[in-house]
């Protein structure tokens, strides 16, 4: 039996991929809360996934758009690159329907090992392999900055006229670090709007940010009819690449738990899908492989993204420790003037060394000495 502990994005994507194999293995998905997936919206760019992974994840998509936009006061870019989103309540419903009794909710786990778990009730469940997808461990304030956001899903009185997502509208007042609005149009009159900030602290004020979203809508002449949902989070933006914590005798750590996310943007769906494909492909080839065998394959996958993670951690230090908070927007504005190919290789974590040199070349919008001090994370 394959046991997955944690019913968030990474755990559910792995469970889905395993359950839809031609010969699915025995499977158990365990979650401590009353329902799967929490309250989230996960998105990704078409180029973040290879063709095979995109094909199996397509049934899980909540919405897709053919293009996307980025807006700064001095730059407006339109990209004909498809953008996709998965809403947590829809993913949870699909996983519940697919897995049925193979999902156990409201279960606290006391111990995770490579070949078994022990629940707080004392029940011991033997496993061929155990995956730990319980989310990111708390980060220390000195080791990261934060991407924090508060969002409202709203129904408007009249159509908004947006044809696709605006993944970054930074034409707003800059405060609390770099700030932008993120817009996903679900229908002609329904929008998810998030007030997003790259900040030194994780604290956010829902009342203040709700008022800011209302002002943003007023400036666009959008009349709010109703608010259907709220969403918020504070994602750590690390100053060092995460260490591998898959130890001998321990479970396989995936998702945010294992450090599989884009260190600068916070995007995690593409990384979670890639890990699910990697693990499922090896289980399909060898249905009896155990945790220790799978760890070797997971480590090979980790090494493929390690170099990019080191570079993203460097950019994070430049952003949070070298740049003044009020000038962080200049870094992003400069980045979005680069070539389209480079921008989307950045999002997918597939930068070439030439891409990295191009990002760092030229006159940086941060003090030179401060930037040089961030070259070494130690």
C-alpha positions as CSV (number, residue, x, y, z in Angstrom):
1,X,0.0,0.0,0.0
2,X,1.1,3.6,-0.8
3,X,0.3,5.9,2.1
4,X,0.1,9.7,1.5
5,X,-0.1,11.9,4.6
6,X,-1.4,15.4,3.8
7,X,-4.4,16.1,1.6
8,X,-3.3,19.4,0.2
9,X,-2.2,20.1,-3.4
10,X,0.9,17.8,-3.5
11,X,-0.8,14.9,-1.7
12,X,-3.9,15.1,-3.9
13,X,-2.0,15.3,-7.2
14,X,0.1,12.3,-6.3
15,X,-3.0,10.4,-5.1
16,X,-4.8,11.3,-8.4
17,X,-1.9,10.3,-10.6
18,X,-1.5,6.9,-8.8
19,X,-5.2,6.2,-8.8
20,X,-5.4,6.8,-12.6
21,X,-2.5,4.5,-13.6
22,X,-3.5,1.6,-15.8
23,X,-2.9,-0.7,-12.8
24,X,-3.3,1.6,-9.7
25,X,-1.5,0.5,-6.5
26,X,-3.4,0.1,-3.2
27,X,-3.6,3.6,-1.9
28,X,-4.5,5.6,1.3
29,X,-4.7,9.4,1.6
30,X,-4.8,10.7,5.2
31,X,-5.7,14.3,6.1
32,X,-6.0,15.8,9.6
33,X,-8.7,18.4,8.7
34,X,-12.4,17.7,8.0
35,X,-11.9,18.2,4.2
36,X,-9.2,18.0,1.6
37,X,-7.3,20.9,-0.1
38,X,-8.1,23.8,2.3
39,X,-9.1,27.1,0.7
40,X,-6.8,27.9,-2.1
41,X,-6.5,28.8,-5.8
42,X,-3.4,27.2,-7.5
43,X,-2.3,28.4,-10.9
44,X,0.4,27.6,-13.5
45,X,1.7,28.6,-16.9
46,X,1.2,26.1,-19.8
47,X,5.0,26.0,-20.3
48,X,5.6,24.9,-16.6
49,X,4.6,21.3,-17.5
50,X,5.7,18.8,-20.1
51,X,3.1,17.4,-22.5
52,X,2.6,14.1,-20.6
53,X,2.1,15.8,-17.2
54,X,-0.3,18.4,-18.7
55,X,-2.4,15.7,-20.3
56,X,-3.2,13.9,-17.0
57,X,-3.7,17.0,-15.0
58,X,-6.2,18.5,-17.5
59,X,-9.3,16.9,-16.0
60,X,-8.5,18.6,-12.7
61,X,-8.4,22.2,-14.2
62,X,-11.0,24.6,-13.0
63,X,-10.4,27.2,-15.7
64,X,-8.0,28.0,-18.5
65,X,-7.2,31.1,-20.4
66,X,-5.4,31.6,-23.7
67,X,-3.2,34.5,-22.6
68,X,-2.1,36.7,-19.7
69,X,-1.0,40.2,-18.9
70,X,1.5,42.1,-16.7
71,X,1.1,45.8,-15.9
72,X,3.6,48.3,-14.5
73,X,3.4,52.1,-14.7
74,X,6.2,52.0,-17.4
75,X,5.6,48.5,-18.9
76,X,2.6,46.5,-20.1
77,X,3.3,43.1,-21.5
78,X,0.8,40.8,-23.1
79,X,1.7,37.1,-23.4
80,X,0.0,34.6,-25.6
81,X,0.9,31.8,-23.2
82,X,-2.0,29.8,-21.7
83,X,-2.6,30.1,-18.0
84,X,-4.5,27.5,-15.9
85,X,-6.0,27.4,-12.4
86,X,-7.3,24.7,-10.0
87,X,-9.7,25.7,-7.2
88,X,-9.3,23.8,-4.0
89,X,-13.0,23.0,-3.5
90,X,-13.3,21.5,-7.0
91,X,-10.1,19.5,-6.6
92,X,-11.3,18.1,-3.3
93,X,-14.6,17.1,-4.8
94,X,-12.9,15.3,-7.7
95,X,-10.4,13.5,-5.4
96,X,-13.2,12.5,-3.0
97,X,-15.2,11.0,-5.9
98,X,-12.2,9.1,-7.3
99,X,-10.8,7.7,-4.1
100,X,-13.9,7.2,-2.0
101,X,-13.0,5.1,1.1
102,X,-9.3,5.4,0.3
103,X,-9.5,8.9,1.9
104,X,-9.5,9.2,5.7
105,X,-10.2,12.6,7.1
106,X,-9.8,14.0,10.7
107,X,-6.9,11.6,11.3
108,X,-3.8,12.8,13.3
109,X,-0.6,11.1,12.6
110,X,1.8,10.5,15.5
111,X,4.8,8.9,13.6
112,X,5.8,8.5,10.0
113,X,8.4,6.0,8.9
114,X,9.5,4.7,5.5
115,X,7.3,1.5,5.8
116,X,4.5,2.5,8.2
117,X,2.7,5.2,10.0
118,X,1.2,5.3,13.5
119,X,-2.0,7.4,14.1
120,X,-2.6,9.3,17.3
121,X,-5.3,6.7,18.0
122,X,-2.5,4.1,18.2
123,X,-3.4,2.4,14.9
124,X,-0.4,1.2,12.9
125,X,-0.7,1.1,9.1
126,X,1.9,-0.8,7.2
127,X,3.0,0.7,3.9
128,X,5.1,-0.1,0.8
129,X,6.0,3.6,0.8
130,X,5.0,6.6,2.8
131,X,4.8,10.2,1.5
132,X,4.8,13.2,3.8
133,X,2.9,16.0,2.2
134,X,1.9,17.9,5.3
135,X,3.0,21.4,4.1
136,X,5.9,23.6,4.9
137,X,7.6,23.7,8.3
138,X,7.6,27.1,10.0
139,X,10.4,29.3,8.7
140,X,12.5,31.7,10.9
141,X,12.1,35.4,10.2
142,X,15.8,35.8,9.5
143,X,15.8,33.1,6.8
144,X,13.1,34.4,4.5
145,X,10.9,37.2,3.2
146,X,7.2,36.8,2.5
147,X,4.8,36.9,-0.4
148,X,1.5,37.6,1.4
149,X,-1.9,38.2,-0.1
150,X,-5.5,38.7,0.7
151,X,-8.1,38.0,-1.9
152,X,-11.8,38.4,-2.5
153,X,-13.8,36.5,-5.0
154,X,-16.5,38.9,-6.1
155,X,-19.6,39.1,-8.3
156,X,-19.9,42.3,-10.2
157,X,-23.1,44.2,-11.2
158,X,-21.8,44.5,-14.8
159,X,-19.2,42.7,-16.9
160,X,-15.5,43.6,-16.2
161,X,-14.4,43.2,-19.8
162,X,-11.2,41.3,-18.9
163,X,-10.3,38.7,-21.5
164,X,-7.7,36.9,-19.4
165,X,-5.8,36.9,-16.2
166,X,-3.7,39.9,-15.1
167,X,-1.0,38.0,-13.1
168,X,0.6,41.3,-11.9
169,X,-1.0,44.8,-11.9
170,X,1.7,46.9,-10.2
171,X,0.2,50.3,-11.3
172,X,-1.1,50.7,-7.7
173,X,0.5,52.5,-4.8
174,X,3.6,50.7,-3.6
175,X,3.5,49.9,0.1
176,X,4.7,47.2,2.5
177,X,7.4,46.2,0.0
178,X,6.5,45.4,-3.7
179,X,2.8,45.4,-4.2
180,X,0.5,44.3,-7.0
181,X,-3.1,43.1,-7.7
182,X,-3.6,39.6,-9.2
183,X,-6.8,39.1,-11.2
184,X,-8.4,35.9,-12.4
185,X,-11.7,36.3,-14.3
186,X,-13.9,33.2,-13.7
187,X,-16.8,34.6,-15.8
188,X,-17.8,37.9,-17.4
189,X,-19.0,39.1,-14.0
190,X,-17.0,37.0,-11.5
191,X,-13.4,37.8,-10.4
192,X,-10.8,36.7,-7.9
193,X,-8.8,39.8,-6.9
194,X,-5.8,39.5,-4.6
195,X,-3.8,42.3,-3.0
196,X,-0.3,40.8,-3.0
197,X,2.8,42.1,-1.4
198,X,6.5,41.0,-1.2
199,X,7.0,42.0,2.4
200,X,9.5,41.6,5.2
201,X,6.8,40.4,7.6
202,X,4.0,37.8,7.3
203,X,1.3,39.9,9.0
204,X,-1.6,41.1,6.9
205,X,-4.7,43.1,7.7
206,X,-7.8,41.7,6.1
207,X,-9.9,44.8,6.7
208,X,-7.3,47.1,5.2
209,X,-6.7,44.9,2.2
210,X,-10.4,44.4,1.6
211,X,-10.8,48.2,1.5
212,X,-7.9,48.4,-0.9
213,X,-9.6,45.8,-3.2
214,X,-12.8,47.9,-3.0
215,X,-10.9,51.0,-4.0
216,X,-9.2,49.1,-6.9
217,X,-12.7,48.1,-8.2
218,X,-14.0,51.6,-7.8
219,X,-11.1,53.0,-9.8
220,X,-12.0,50.4,-12.6
221,X,-15.6,51.4,-12.3
222,X,-16.5,47.9,-11.3
223,X,-19.5,47.8,-8.9
224,X,-19.4,44.9,-6.4
225,X,-22.6,43.0,-6.2
226,X,-21.5,40.4,-3.6
227,X,-18.4,38.8,-2.1
228,X,-18.5,35.0,-2.5
229,X,-15.3,33.9,-0.9
230,X,-12.1,35.1,0.7
231,X,-8.6,33.7,0.5
232,X,-5.3,34.6,2.2
233,X,-1.8,33.3,2.8
234,X,1.8,34.4,3.7
235,X,4.2,32.3,1.7
236,X,7.9,32.2,2.9
237,X,10.3,33.3,0.2
238,X,13.6,31.6,1.3
239,X,17.1,33.1,1.3
240,X,18.6,29.7,0.8
241,X,17.6,26.7,-1.2
242,X,15.8,24.1,1.0
243,X,17.8,21.2,2.3
244,X,16.8,17.6,1.4
245,X,15.3,16.1,4.6
246,X,14.5,12.6,3.2
247,X,16.4,10.5,5.7
248,X,17.0,6.8,5.7
249,X,14.1,5.2,7.5
250,X,11.9,8.3,7.1
251,X,9.1,9.1,4.7
252,X,9.4,10.8,1.3
253,X,8.8,14.5,1.7
254,X,7.0,16.1,-1.2
255,X,5.2,19.4,-1.9
256,X,6.1,22.4,0.2
257,X,7.3,19.9,2.9
258,X,10.1,18.8,0.6
259,X,10.9,22.3,-0.7
260,X,9.3,21.6,-4.1
261,X,8.1,25.1,-5.1
262,X,9.4,28.1,-7.0
263,X,11.5,29.9,-4.4
264,X,10.9,33.4,-5.9
265,X,7.3,33.4,-7.2
266,X,5.9,30.9,-4.7
267,X,4.2,28.9,-7.5
268,X,3.9,25.2,-6.4
269,X,1.5,23.4,-8.7
270,X,4.0,22.7,-11.5
271,X,6.5,21.3,-9.0
272,X,3.9,19.1,-7.3
273,X,2.7,17.8,-10.7
274,X,6.3,17.0,-11.7
275,X,7.0,15.1,-8.5
276,X,3.7,13.2,-8.9
277,X,4.7,12.2,-12.4
278,X,8.2,11.2,-11.3
279,X,7.0,9.0,-8.5
280,X,4.0,7.5,-10.4
281,X,6.2,6.5,-13.4
282,X,8.6,4.5,-11.2
283,X,5.7,2.9,-9.3
284,X,4.1,1.9,-12.6
285,X,7.4,0.4,-13.8
286,X,8.1,-1.4,-10.5
287,X,4.8,-1.9,-8.6
288,X,6.7,-3.4,-5.6
289,X,9.3,-0.6,-5.2
290,X,9.7,0.7,-1.6
291,X,10.3,4.1,0.0
292,X,14.1,3.7,-0.1
293,X,14.1,2.9,-3.9
294,X,11.8,5.9,-4.6
295,X,14.0,8.2,-2.5
296,X,16.8,7.6,-4.9
297,X,14.6,8.6,-7.9
298,X,13.3,11.6,-5.9
299,X,16.8,12.7,-5.2
300,X,17.7,12.6,-8.9
301,X,14.7,14.8,-9.6
302,X,15.7,17.2,-6.8
303,X,19.2,17.5,-8.2
304,X,17.7,18.7,-11.6
305,X,16.1,21.7,-9.8
306,X,18.8,22.3,-7.3
307,X,20.9,24.7,-9.4
308,X,17.9,26.8,-10.3
309,X,16.8,26.9,-6.6
310,X,20.2,28.3,-5.6
311,X,19.8,31.1,-8.2
312,X,16.3,31.9,-7.1
313,X,17.5,32.1,-3.4
314,X,20.2,34.6,-4.6
315,X,17.5,36.7,-6.3
316,X,15.4,36.6,-3.1
317,X,18.3,37.9,-1.0
318,X,18.8,40.7,-3.6
319,X,15.1,41.5,-3.4
320,X,14.7,41.5,0.4
321,X,18.2,42.2,1.8
322,X,19.9,44.4,-0.9
323,X,17.0,46.4,-2.3
324,X,15.1,49.1,-0.3
325,X,11.4,48.0,0.1
326,X,10.1,51.0,-1.8
327,X,12.4,50.1,-4.8
328,X,11.5,46.4,-5.1
329,X,9.0,47.2,-7.9
330,X,11.9,48.4,-10.1
331,X,13.4,44.9,-10.0
332,X,10.2,43.3,-11.2
333,X,9.6,46.0,-13.8
334,X,13.1,45.5,-15.2
335,X,12.6,41.7,-15.3
336,X,9.4,42.0,-17.3
337,X,11.2,44.0,-20.0
338,X,13.3,40.9,-20.8
339,X,12.5,38.4,-23.6
340,X,9.4,36.3,-23.4
341,X,11.3,33.1,-23.6
342,X,13.5,34.0,-20.6
343,X,10.5,35.1,-18.6
344,X,8.7,31.8,-19.0
345,X,11.9,29.7,-18.5
346,X,12.2,31.6,-15.2
347,X,8.6,30.6,-14.2
348,X,9.2,27.0,-15.1
349,X,12.5,26.9,-13.3
350,X,14.5,26.0,-16.4
351,X,16.9,28.9,-16.7
352,X,20.0,28.5,-18.7
353,X,23.3,30.0,-17.4
354,X,22.9,32.7,-20.1
355,X,19.5,33.5,-18.7
356,X,20.9,33.9,-15.3
357,X,23.7,36.2,-16.5
358,X,21.1,38.2,-18.4
359,X,18.9,38.7,-15.3
360,X,21.9,39.9,-13.3
361,X,23.6,42.0,-16.0
362,X,23.3,45.7,-16.5
363,X,22.9,48.4,-13.9
364,X,20.9,46.7,-11.1
365,X,18.2,48.7,-9.3
366,X,19.9,47.9,-6.0
367,X,23.1,49.3,-4.4
368,X,26.2,47.5,-5.9
369,X,27.9,46.8,-2.5
370,X,24.6,45.6,-1.0
371,X,24.1,43.2,-3.9
372,X,27.6,41.8,-3.7
373,X,27.2,41.0,0.0
374,X,24.3,38.7,-1.0
375,X,26.3,36.5,-3.3
376,X,27.2,34.2,-0.4
377,X,24.2,33.1,1.7
378,X,26.3,32.1,4.7
